[in-house]
Amino acid sequence: EKEFEINVVRDRIRVLHLNGRPSWDSRYLREVLAHNPKVDLLSFFILRSLGDDVEASISELSLIPFPSNLLFDDYLSSFDLIIFQNFKYDPFIDKRYLSNIRKYVKNGGAFLMIGGELSFQGGGYSRTPIEEILPVSFRDNSRPFVDKPFHPVLNKEFSRHPILRLEKDLNQNAWQSLPPLQGINMGLLPDKNAHVLLQYAKEKESVIPILIAGNFGSGRTALLATDSVWNWNFRNVGSGGSGRYFQRFWNNVIDWLIAEPETRRLQLESDKERYREGEQVLIKFKLLQKNYQPAVDVTAQLTLTPLRTESGMETELKTDEQGEGFFPFLPDGEGFYTVRIQTDLEGESLTEEIMFSVLKDTAEFEKPLVNETLLKKISEITDGRYHLLNGSDDLSSYKFANPDVQVNSHSRSLSLWDNWWAY
């Protein structure tokens, strides 16, 4: 019996993208998703509504019925992220499937709603499971969507949030360089624990949230209260710049929603995955507050457990000024070890777990020195030669005769005139 380790990684990010109306915004977002090598994209675009007068029968316009049962029942759990972009669910999705989406997010899925006239209140999502999973409440508003220009600004409280990281050093300058947007979804009241990342405020007016992120159960959700971020690509390129901030923004949104390791508030790692017996192991963890500022002087419980044992070693660690903690130790022997760290921060319990291995040197490296006697014996038996080389030897001076090669062959003659199968 032999133990071995299998490293399981996420191969592709499966994204379901539903768009209620073709637009520049949906075009540029789909372009980002389609060109991301990590994304496996499934898109549906609603080209017409039931109220459109197209002077043609439905049978002539619809290629296939909308597969709501397959998407939101049979294969829902296979998606890493669901995006509703300016999408009104009725009449394409039965309301009962919205409860399936709620359950999907609660169990660890990710959901994003992008604004427009058919999103939020305009899409009929008030008092539905979708409103429940989003980090906002919908207020009744006679004008749920206002078509006016605006320039969103960073919420300083969440300036270090992973979604907002366009540049490592000059991040504020990067956001200020972006062109203005057009159109805002109104009447969105952020929940108590929501992360309001982008907002808009005019003099003597209340602050309007634009980009909000939050957690629901084990999953993550976010909303963007506009359908015009395509301007960050189109206008930037048109003025001689590039669309890299637009692409980076959406990649950041996706990474955060699917909870990539670098976006987690508690991060745990070892300095190596495999160690030799007798080698020191260094465990490192990093703890961040809800606003992604370092959590200083916070106690965490670290448990180190060898495989096949029920109990392990426990120790308490405190974070430093960078929100980091370190634990060096020397393992007792070879085998696999599990490291688990747990802490309570701002009313939330955070847990992470990793594994590493301690292995003996393989037989190949137990006796790495040259065995001259064995090599001479091998050359003698195989009719070869043994030479001891030094650093200045010229290998071209050594001549090795080509070995004799014997090939067994035979031939056979057949007449064709009296063989029917030859014709």
N, C-alpha and C positions, 0 to 999 in steps of 0.2 A: 504494500500500500504506500502510495506517495502523494503528498499534498502539493498542489501547485496553485498559482494565482492567475486569475483571468481579469484583465482590465476592461471593463465595459464602458464605452463612451457613446455619446449621442452622435449618430451618423448623419442624419438629416433632420431639419426642423420642419415638421409638417404643418403647413398653414392653410386654413380655410378662409378665403376672402370673398365676402358677399358685398356686391356693390349695387345700390339701387338706381343709379343714374350715371351714365358715362360722363366723365368730366376730365379736365386737365389734371386735377388732383388725383383721381383714381388712375389715370394713365401713368403718371410719374411714380406713384407708389408701387403700382404693379411692376414697373420697370426695375425698381430697386429690388423688389422681392424676387423677380425672375432672374436677375443677374447675380443674386447672392448664391454662391455655390453651396452654402449650407442649407438652403431653403428648398423644400419640396412643396411647390405651390399648387393649390386647386382653387381656381377663380370662377365665380359666376357673376355675370353682368346682366342686370335687368334692363332690356332695351326699350320696353314699352310697358305701360300700365294698362289695367283693364278699362280705364276710362279714356284711353287714347282712341280717337276716331281715325283708323287707318284704312277704312274702306276695304277690308279684307277679312276673311274668316280666320278664327284662331288656329284652325288646322293648317292654314297656309303660312302662319308666322311662327309657330312653336316647333322647334326641332324635337325636343324631348320634354316630358313633364318635369317640373322642378322636383329633384329627388330628396324631398325633405325627410322622409322616413330613413333613407340610407344615411344621410348626413348627420341627423340629429338623434338617431337611435342606434342603428347598427354599427356605424363607424365613428361615432362622436369621440370615443376615448382614444382613437388613433391619432388625433390632431394635437399638436403642441400649443397651437394658438388659433383662436377664432377672431376674425375681424369683420365687423359690420361697418360699412362705409356708406353714409348717407342712404341707409337701407331701411325701408318700411316693411316690417315682417309680414303684415297682412296684405294680400291673401296667399302669400307663398309659403308661409310657415304657420302651422297650427299653433295656437297659444300654448298647448300642453308641451310642445317641444322646448319652449323657453324654460320650463322647469327642469328639463334635461340639461340645458346649458348651465343653470344654477348649480345642479348637482355636480356637473363636470368641473366647474371652477372650484367648488368647495373641496373636491378631492384632489386638487393640485393643478387644474388646467389654467389657461390664460385667455383673457377676453379683452378686446380693444374695440371701442366705438369711436368712429371719426364723424365729425359734425357735418352739417348741411341741413337743408330744409326738411329732409326725411328722417332725421335722427332725433333721438331723445323724445321730447313731447310731440314733435312733428311726425314721428314715426309710430306714435301710439304706444310708447313704452312706459307711460306713467302707470304706477301701481301694478307693475308686472315683475316677474322674477329678474328681469334685466335691470330694472331700477334698484332692486335689492342688492345685486352683486357689484354695481358701480359705486364708487366712493362719493356719490352725490345724491341729493334728493331733488326731484323735479318740482318746481313751483309752477303753478298755473300762470300762464303769460299769454296775453293777447297777441304778442309778436315774439314767438319763440326763436325766430331767426331774423337778425337785423343785418342788412347788407350795407356795411360801412367800413371804410379803411381804418386800420389800427396797427400799432406796433407793440407786440407783446414784450414784456420785460421779465427778467429773472426774479423769482422770489428769493431774496437774499438768505432766508432761513434754510433753503434747500439748494444753495449754490454748488454744493459738492455731490449732489445726487448723480448717479451714473448716467441717467438719461440726458442730463444737461452737459455732459462732458464732450464738448466739441474740440477743445484744445487743452493740452495739459497745463500750460502756463498762462496764456492770454485768453482764457475762456470768456471772460466778460467782454473783451474787445470783439471776439468772434460773434457773439450774439448781437452786439450793437451794430455790426456790419451788415446784418441781414436786412433785406428789403421788407417793407410793411406788408400786411396781409389784408384780406377783404372778406368780411362776413363773419358774424359771431352768433353762436347759439346762446340764448339768454335763459335766465331762470334756473340756473344750476347752482344749488347750495351745497358746498363741500361738507362732508361728514367730519366729525370731530377728529378722527385719526387719519384723514386724507392728506396726501402730499400735494399741495398746490405748488406746482413747479413754475408755470408761466401764468402771468396775469396781465390784465390791462386796466388802467385807471386814468380817467381824464379828470381834470380839475373839477372839484365840487361834485364828483360822481363817485358812487361806490365802486369798489374793486370788482372786476369781472374775471372769474377764473377761466383760463384758456386750456391749460394742460394739467390734469389731475391724475394721480396714481394712488393705488391703495391695495389692500389685501382683503380677500374674502375666503375664510376657511384656510385651506392649505394652498390656495391659488392666488394669482395676482390679476388685477384689472387696471385699466387706464382709459381715459377719454380725452379727446382733443376736440375742443368746442369751435372748430372752424374747418372749412374745406378748401383752404387756400394756401397751405404750406408749399404747394408746388412752386409758388413764387420764389422760394429760397433756392430753387434750382434754375427755373426759367429766366428770371430777371438777373440773377447773378451771372449766369453764362452770357446773357445778352449784353451785360455791361462790361464784359471782358474778364469776369472772374470764373469760378468753377462751381460745380454742384456738389462738391465733396462734403460741405456741412449738411446739406439736405440728406445725402446718403448716410453720413455718420449719425445724424439724428435718428433716422429710422432704424438703423442697425442697433443703436443704443436702446431704443424703445423695445425692440424684439428681444434683445439680450436680457433686459430687466424683466420683461413679462414672463419669460420662460425660466427665470431664476438661474441664469448662468452663474457659476461659482464666484466670479469676480464682482457680481452685483449683490451677493448675500451680505447681510450685516454681521454675521459670524462666519469667519473663514478659518479653516484649520488645515495645516499641512506639515509634512516632515521634510527635512532638507534633502532626503533621498527616498526612493521607493524600495530599494534593496540594499542591505548592509551585509558586510562580512562578519563572521563571528568574532566578537571582541572589539567591534567598532562602535563608537559612541553615536547615539541617536539624538537629534535635536528636533523637538516638536515646537511649532510656532503657531500662535493663533492671533487673530485680529478681530476686535469688537467695535462696531459702529452704532451710533445712536440712530433714531428714526430719520434724522436729517442728514445722516451719513457723516457727521462729525465724529472724531475719535471719542470713544467712551473711556474716560480716564478713571483709574482707581476703582474698577469694578471687579468683584470676585467671581471667578469661574471654577467649576468643579471638573477636574480632568481625571478620567478613569482609563487605566492601561491594563488590557486583558490579553494574556496569551491565548491562542486558539486552543480549543478543547478543554478549557478550564472555566469554571462557573464564576469565580471571583477574581478580581484583579486589584491592582494597586491604585489607590485614590489619593489625590493631592489637590490642594487649593492654590490657585494662581491669581495674581492681581495684574491688571493692565497698567501700562506705563502712560506717559504723556501722549504717545502716539496711538494709544488704544491697543497696544500689542502686549503679548506675554510669551515667555519662552520656558521650555522645560527640557534640559539635557539629562540623559540617563544612559546607563550601560545595561543592555538586555542580559538576562540570565543565560540564555542559550539560543540555539537556532530554532526557527519556527516562524509562524505568522502571528502578528500582534494587531489588536484593534485598539484604536485610541478614540475615546468619546469625550466631548466637552459640552458642558451644559451651563447656562447662566440665565438669570432672570433680569430683564432690563426694560424699564418703562412699561411695566405691567405685562410683558410678553416673555414667554419661555423660549429660548433659542438653543438649538442642539445641532451639532455637526459630528460626523464620524468618518474616520479614514482607517486604512490598513497599510501595514508595511511588513516586509519579510527580513529575517536574519538567516543567512544560509552559509553553510560550510563551503570552502573551496571545492570545486569539482575535481574528479580524479585527474582530469587533464592538467590541472595546475598543482596537484599535490607534489609531483616530482618533476619540475620543469627543466632540470639540468640535463645535459646531453649524456646518454648512456653509450659510451664509446664501444664497449664490448658488444652490446646488443646490435648496434649499427654495423659493426664489422661482420658479425655473424649473418645478418640479413643480406649484406652485399655478397658474402661468400656463397650462400645458398642460392641466391638469384643470379649468380654469375655476373655480379656488378663490381663496382669499385668503391672504395671508401677513401675520402680525402678530407683532411682537416684544413679548413680555410681560415685565413686571417683577413683583416680589413683591406690589405693591399693586393690581394689576389686578383688576377685578371681571369675571369671565367671563360673568356674566348680561347684561352690556351688549352682548355680541357676538351678533348675530342671524345665524343660518344658515338660509337658505331650504331647505325640503324639496325634494329633487330630483324632477324629473318621472319618473314610472314608467309605462312602456308595457307593457300586458299583451295578448298576442295570444289571442283566443278565437274559437271558431266553434261553430255548432250544426247539428244534422241531425235531421230528422223521420222517424220510422218508424211504419208502421201495425202494430198488434198483432193484428188479427182474423185475418189470413192468415199469421201466423208461428207455426208449431207449437211452436218452442222457448220462446215466451213463456208457454206453459201448462205 
